[in-house]
Amino acid sequence: NGRYVLVNRKSGKVMEVNQGITTNGTAICQRTYKSATHQQWNVTPVDSRIGGDYSYFTLAAGHNAKVPDVLNFSLDNGGRIIEWDDTKSVNQQWYLDYAEDGWFYIRNRNSAKCMEVASPYTTDGAIIQQGAKGTATATSTSQQWRFIPVNVKVEFVAPTAPSNLTATANAESVRLDWNASPETDVAGYSVFRAETAGGTYNTIARNVKSTSFVDNTVTTGGEHFYKIKAVDSCLNRSAYSNE
């Protein structure tokens, strides 16, 4: 529920209303980010009167409040996505399907197909259409998007990993302390835990703002292993800290 820049994983370019044109039917495409309002999107949960399911969102262009619309309610791969007046139609509503590492598939409520950049995938002006999940001609990363707040510089450089992680065992908790990642755009830390050294790590906390965390979900006995990652404002994640 805010204003975001939508960045494509394959191209690093952003979704826009082509050249900021305000006419219904204008193509939705990608272009290098220039901080223009027609490259910014107000992401809002659908009104409770539209079924009451807050899984769905509208994406309204920052310059004219028109929305991405699948042309003629198409169910086909390659169906065009255009801008149109917000009529609250199901072909103008979208849900987010998490891919990994801060990237999402943006899927249409009507067709269940994903927004994707059409070939040529990395050029300015390449159109955005819909396609079945994971079946984009070049790679499914052309169907993956990251939502970056408009007041954040768009970049893809991961922060430095936190260091010197230590764990202090207490009766029914473990306190973790670490040295901060030095970058100024670090937004928080994610905490991971495994039951064996080098084992499968699961996330137990996100967006930790300090350089310490108390895991109070452990019980007496057994061993627990921890790692930390730094996450910046663009959702880039560092490598793991020491275990």
C-alpha positions as CSV (number, residue, x, y, z in Angstrom):
1,N,0.0,0.0,0.0
2,G,2.3,2.7,-1.3
3,R,4.1,4.1,-4.3
4,Y,6.8,1.9,-5.9
5,V,9.0,1.5,-8.9
6,L,8.6,-1.9,-10.5
7,V,11.9,-3.3,-11.7
8,N,12.3,-6.2,-14.0
9,R,14.8,-8.9,-13.0
10,K,16.1,-9.7,-16.4
11,S,16.6,-6.2,-17.8
12,G,17.0,-4.0,-14.7
13,K,14.6,-1.6,-16.3
14,V,11.3,-0.4,-14.9
15,M,7.7,-0.7,-15.9
16,E,6.1,2.5,-17.3
17,V,3.2,3.9,-19.3
18,N,4.9,4.4,-22.7
19,Q,6.4,7.9,-22.8
20,G,3.8,9.1,-20.2
21,I,1.0,9.2,-22.8
22,T,-2.4,9.5,-21.1
23,T,-4.6,8.0,-23.7
24,N,-6.5,4.8,-23.0
25,G,-4.9,1.9,-24.8
26,T,-1.3,3.1,-24.5
27,A,1.1,0.3,-24.2
28,I,2.7,-0.6,-20.8
29,C,6.4,-1.1,-21.5
30,Q,9.8,-1.0,-19.9
31,R,12.4,1.8,-19.9
32,T,15.5,3.0,-18.0
33,Y,14.4,4.7,-14.8
34,K,14.3,8.5,-15.0
35,S,12.3,9.2,-11.8
36,A,9.2,10.1,-13.9
37,T,5.8,9.7,-12.4
38,H,4.6,7.6,-15.3
39,Q,7.3,5.1,-14.1
40,Q,5.9,5.0,-10.6
41,W,2.9,2.9,-9.4
42,N,0.5,3.3,-6.5
43,V,0.0,-0.2,-5.2
44,T,-3.3,-0.5,-3.4
45,P,-5.3,-3.5,-2.0
46,V,-8.6,-3.9,-3.8
47,D,-11.6,-2.4,-2.2
48,S,-13.4,-4.7,0.3
49,R,-16.5,-4.4,-1.9
50,I,-14.7,-6.4,-4.7
51,G,-15.0,-9.7,-3.0
52,G,-13.2,-8.7,0.2
53,D,-10.0,-10.6,-0.8
54,Y,-6.9,-8.5,0.0
55,S,-4.7,-10.8,-2.0
56,Y,-5.4,-8.6,-5.0
57,F,-4.0,-5.2,-5.8
58,T,-4.4,-2.4,-8.3
59,L,-1.4,-0.7,-9.8
60,A,-2.2,2.9,-10.7
61,A,0.2,5.0,-12.7
62,G,1.6,8.0,-10.7
63,H,0.9,10.6,-13.5
64,N,-2.7,9.8,-14.3
65,A,-4.1,7.1,-12.0
66,K,-4.9,4.8,-14.9
67,V,-4.1,1.1,-14.5
68,P,-2.5,-1.8,-16.3
69,D,-5.3,-3.7,-18.1
70,V,-5.2,-7.0,-20.0
71,L,-6.7,-6.1,-23.3
72,N,-10.1,-7.6,-24.0
73,F,-9.8,-9.9,-21.0
74,S,-7.4,-12.1,-22.9
75,L,-6.5,-15.5,-21.5
76,D,-3.8,-16.1,-24.1
77,N,0.0,-16.0,-23.8
78,G,1.1,-12.7,-25.3
79,G,-2.1,-10.9,-24.4
80,R,-1.3,-7.2,-24.4
81,I,-1.2,-5.1,-21.3
82,I,-2.3,-1.5,-21.8
83,E,-3.3,1.5,-19.6
84,W,-7.0,2.1,-19.1
85,D,-9.3,3.9,-16.7
86,D,-9.7,2.1,-13.4
87,T,-13.0,0.3,-13.8
88,K,-12.3,-2.2,-11.0
89,S,-12.4,-5.1,-13.5
90,V,-10.8,-8.4,-12.8
91,N,-8.4,-8.0,-15.7
92,Q,-7.1,-4.9,-13.9
93,Q,-6.4,-6.7,-10.6
94,W,-3.1,-8.5,-9.7
95,Y,-1.7,-10.7,-7.1
96,L,1.9,-11.3,-6.1
97,D,3.5,-14.8,-6.3
98,Y,6.8,-14.8,-4.5
99,A,9.8,-16.1,-6.5
100,E,12.9,-15.6,-4.4
101,D,15.2,-13.0,-2.9
102,G,12.7,-10.1,-3.1
103,W,11.4,-10.9,-6.6
104,F,7.8,-11.5,-7.4
105,Y,5.6,-12.7,-10.2
106,I,2.8,-10.3,-10.8
107,R,-0.2,-12.4,-11.9
108,N,-3.5,-11.3,-13.3
109,R,-6.7,-12.1,-11.4
110,N,-8.6,-12.9,-14.6
111,S,-6.1,-15.0,-16.4
112,A,-3.6,-16.1,-13.7
113,K,-0.9,-15.3,-16.2
114,C,2.2,-13.2,-15.3
115,M,3.4,-9.8,-16.4
116,E,6.5,-10.4,-18.6
117,V,8.8,-8.3,-20.8
118,A,8.4,-9.4,-24.4
119,S,11.4,-9.8,-26.7
120,P,13.8,-8.0,-27.1
121,Y,13.9,-8.4,-23.3
122,T,16.5,-5.8,-22.3
123,T,15.8,-2.9,-24.6
124,D,14.0,0.4,-23.8
125,G,10.4,0.3,-25.1
126,A,10.0,-3.5,-25.0
127,I,6.4,-4.1,-24.3
128,I,4.9,-5.8,-21.3
129,Q,2.5,-8.6,-22.0
130,Q,1.1,-11.6,-20.1
131,G,2.4,-15.2,-20.2
132,A,2.1,-18.5,-18.3
133,K,4.3,-18.6,-15.3
134,G,7.8,-19.9,-16.1
135,T,7.3,-20.2,-19.8
136,A,8.7,-16.9,-21.1
137,T,10.7,-17.5,-24.3
138,A,14.1,-16.4,-23.0
139,T,13.9,-17.0,-19.2
140,S,11.3,-16.7,-16.5
141,T,13.3,-13.9,-14.9
142,S,11.7,-11.6,-17.5
143,Q,8.5,-12.4,-15.5
144,Q,10.0,-11.4,-12.1
145,W,9.7,-7.9,-10.6
146,R,10.9,-6.1,-7.5
147,F,8.9,-3.4,-5.7
148,I,11.3,-0.6,-4.8
149,P,10.0,2.5,-2.8
150,V,10.2,5.6,-5.0
151,N,12.5,7.4,-2.5
152,V,15.2,4.8,-2.9
153,K,17.9,4.7,-5.5
154,V,17.4,1.7,-7.8
155,E,20.5,-0.5,-7.7
156,F,21.4,-4.1,-7.4
157,V,24.6,-4.2,-5.4
158,A,24.3,-6.4,-2.4
159,P,25.5,-5.0,0.9
160,T,28.5,-6.4,2.7
161,A,27.8,-9.4,5.0
162,P,27.5,-8.8,8.7
163,S,30.5,-10.1,10.7
164,N,31.5,-11.4,14.0
165,L,28.2,-13.1,14.8
166,T,28.2,-14.5,18.4
167,A,25.5,-16.5,20.2
168,T,25.0,-16.5,24.0
169,A,22.8,-19.3,25.4
170,N,20.4,-18.5,28.2
171,A,17.9,-20.8,30.0
172,E,15.1,-20.6,27.3
173,S,16.6,-18.3,24.7
174,V,19.7,-17.5,22.6
175,R,21.0,-13.9,22.2
176,L,22.7,-13.1,19.0
177,D,25.0,-10.1,18.4
178,W,26.9,-9.1,15.3
179,N,28.9,-6.3,13.7
180,A,26.8,-4.1,11.3
181,S,27.2,-4.2,7.5
182,P,29.0,-0.9,6.7
183,E,26.7,0.4,3.8
184,T,24.5,3.4,4.6
185,D,21.5,2.0,2.8
186,V,21.1,-1.2,4.9
187,A,17.4,-1.3,5.9
188,G,17.6,-4.3,8.3
189,Y,18.8,-7.8,8.9
190,S,17.3,-11.3,8.4
191,V,18.1,-14.0,11.0
192,F,18.4,-17.7,10.0
193,R,18.5,-20.9,12.1
194,A,19.4,-24.5,11.4
195,E,19.5,-27.6,13.6
196,T,22.8,-28.9,12.3
197,A,26.1,-27.1,11.3
198,G,25.9,-26.2,7.7
199,G,22.4,-27.5,7.6
200,T,19.2,-26.2,5.9
201,Y,18.7,-22.6,7.2
202,N,15.2,-21.3,7.8
203,T,14.3,-17.6,8.3
204,I,13.2,-16.9,11.9
205,A,13.2,-13.0,11.7
206,R,13.1,-10.3,9.1
207,N,13.7,-6.6,9.1
208,V,15.6,-6.5,12.4
209,K,16.8,-2.9,12.8
210,S,19.4,-3.4,15.5
211,T,22.6,-5.6,15.6
212,S,21.2,-8.0,18.1
213,F,18.3,-10.4,18.3
214,V,16.9,-12.8,21.0
215,D,15.6,-16.1,19.7
216,N,13.1,-17.0,22.4
217,T,11.6,-19.9,20.4
218,V,14.2,-22.4,21.4
219,T,13.9,-25.0,24.2
220,T,16.4,-26.5,26.6
221,G,18.6,-29.1,25.0
222,G,19.7,-29.6,21.5
223,E,21.9,-27.4,19.3
224,H,21.0,-24.4,17.2
225,F,23.1,-22.8,14.5
226,Y,22.6,-19.2,13.2
227,K,23.6,-16.9,10.3
228,I,22.6,-13.3,9.5
229,K,22.1,-11.4,6.2
230,A,21.9,-7.7,5.7
231,V,19.1,-6.4,3.4
232,D,19.2,-2.9,1.8
233,S,16.4,-0.6,0.8
234,C,16.3,-2.2,-2.7
235,L,15.9,-5.7,-1.1
236,N,19.4,-6.8,-2.2
237,R,20.6,-9.3,0.3
238,S,24.2,-9.9,1.4
239,A,26.0,-13.2,1.7
240,Y,25.6,-15.0,5.0
241,S,27.6,-13.9,8.1
242,N,29.8,-16.5,9.8
243,E,27.9,-19.4,11.4
